[in-house]
Amino acid sequence: MKTLLLLILLIVPSAALAELTFDISCKNVERISITRISGAKHSSESYPSTFHIVYFGLKHSAMEKFSKLAKASRSFLIRQDGTGYDRAKLTITANGTPLHSDVPECDAHEDGEVGIMIIREQDAFDAARAVCPALTPAEMTTYGP
């Protein structure tokens, strides 16, 4: 009995602290778009004024599972300046491999879309190809000056 109780105590905390993961691939993505954002007001060496957002539009069959995971992973985070924000904290994988985001705190996981922020243009296209080469756009949309 003590062994069973100890086993339960060991399992519960690790499950509670585990980060939620959602895998995207050609099987559950119906469209991919890349948007270049130029002229951002806040820029630094870490966050330049030009960056790219890669959006993966999910198929209807994947939206419900994704929505449940996004809601379950929601947390309120507080910045160093004392302001806070609410966001989904999900690990996004592409065909089982973690998908790199340059600024994870700015990723947008909502409304049937997975959005990741990537600084370099080539890296944005590489991320799209890692998910589904057949849906990778030939060009991107530009927003800003």
C-alpha positions in Angstrom: 0.0 0.0 0.0 2.8 2.4 0.9 4.5 1.6 -2.5 1.3 2.4 -4.4 0.9 5.7 -2.5 4.5 6.6 -3.2 4.1 5.8 -6.9 1.0 8.0 -7.1 2.8 10.9 -5.5 5.6 10.6 -7.9 3.4 10.4 -11.0 0.9 13.3 -10.1 3.5 16.2 -9.9 5.2 15.2 -13.1 2.0 15.0 -15.0 0.8 18.3 -13.6 4.0 20.1 -14.6 4.2 18.5 -18.1 3.8 21.0 -20.9 1.1 20.3 -23.4 2.1 19.5 -27.0 0.3 19.7 -30.3 1.6 18.1 -33.5 1.0 19.7 -36.9 1.6 18.1 -40.3 0.0 17.8 -43.7 -2.6 15.6 -42.0 -4.1 18.3 -39.9 -3.1 21.6 -41.6 -5.1 22.9 -44.6 -3.2 26.1 -45.3 0.1 27.9 -44.5 0.8 31.6 -44.8 3.8 33.8 -44.0 3.5 37.4 -43.2 6.5 39.8 -42.9 5.9 42.5 -40.3 8.0 45.6 -41.0 8.4 48.8 -39.0 7.5 47.5 -35.5 7.6 50.2 -32.9 9.6 48.2 -30.4 12.8 46.9 -31.7 16.1 45.8 -30.3 19.0 43.5 -31.2 16.9 40.6 -29.8 13.6 41.7 -31.4 14.3 43.6 -34.7 11.7 45.8 -36.3 11.2 43.2 -39.1 10.1 39.7 -38.3 7.8 37.0 -39.8 4.8 35.2 -38.6 4.0 31.8 -40.0 0.3 30.8 -39.7 -0.8 27.2 -39.9 -4.5 27.0 -40.5 -5.9 23.8 -39.1 -8.4 21.5 -40.7 -11.8 21.4 -39.1 -11.1 17.9 -37.7 -8.1 19.2 -35.7 -9.6 22.4 -34.4 -11.5 20.9 -31.5 -8.5 19.1 -30.0 -6.3 22.2 -30.6 -8.9 24.5 -28.9 -9.1 22.2 -25.9 -5.3 22.1 -25.5 -4.9 25.9 -26.0 -7.6 26.5 -23.3 -6.0 24.0 -20.9 -2.6 25.6 -21.4 -3.6 29.2 -20.8 -1.7 31.0 -18.1 -1.2 34.5 -17.0 2.4 35.6 -17.2 3.9 38.7 -15.7 6.6 40.7 -17.4 9.6 42.3 -15.6 7.9 45.7 -15.8 4.9 44.4 -13.8 2.5 44.2 -16.7 0.9 40.8 -17.5 -0.7 39.0 -20.4 -2.7 35.8 -20.9 -1.5 33.2 -23.4 -1.6 29.6 -24.4 1.7 27.9 -23.5 1.9 25.0 -25.9 4.8 23.2 -27.5 4.1 22.9 -31.2 5.8 20.0 -33.0 6.1 19.5 -36.8 5.8 15.8 -37.6 6.9 15.0 -34.1 9.9 17.4 -33.9 9.6 20.6 -31.9 9.0 23.6 -34.1 11.3 26.5 -33.4 9.9 29.9 -32.6 12.3 32.9 -32.1 9.9 34.7 -29.8 7.6 32.0 -28.1 5.9 34.6 -25.8 4.5 36.2 -29.0 3.2 33.1 -30.6 -0.5 33.1 -31.4 -2.3 29.9 -30.8 -6.0 30.7 -31.3 -9.1 30.4 -33.5 -8.0 27.3 -35.4 -4.6 28.7 -36.3 -1.1 28.1 -34.9 1.0 31.1 -35.3 4.8 31.3 -34.6 7.1 34.2 -34.8 10.4 33.9 -36.7 12.9 36.6 -37.3 14.7 35.4 -40.4 12.8 35.0 -43.7 14.5 31.8 -44.6 13.8 30.3 -41.2 10.1 31.1 -41.7 10.0 29.2 -45.0 12.0 26.3 -43.5 9.4 26.1 -40.7 6.6 26.0 -43.2 8.3 23.2 -45.2 9.0 21.2 -42.0 5.2 21.1 -41.4 4.0 20.5 -44.9 6.1 21.1 -48.0 3.1 20.9 -50.3 1.3 23.8 -48.6 4.4 26.1 -48.2 3.6 29.4 -50.0 5.9 30.6 -52.8 5.8 34.2 -51.4 4.7 36.1 -48.3 2.4 38.9 -47.5 4.0 42.1 -46.2 2.5 44.3 -43.5 3.9 47.7 -42.7 6.2 50.1 -44.5 
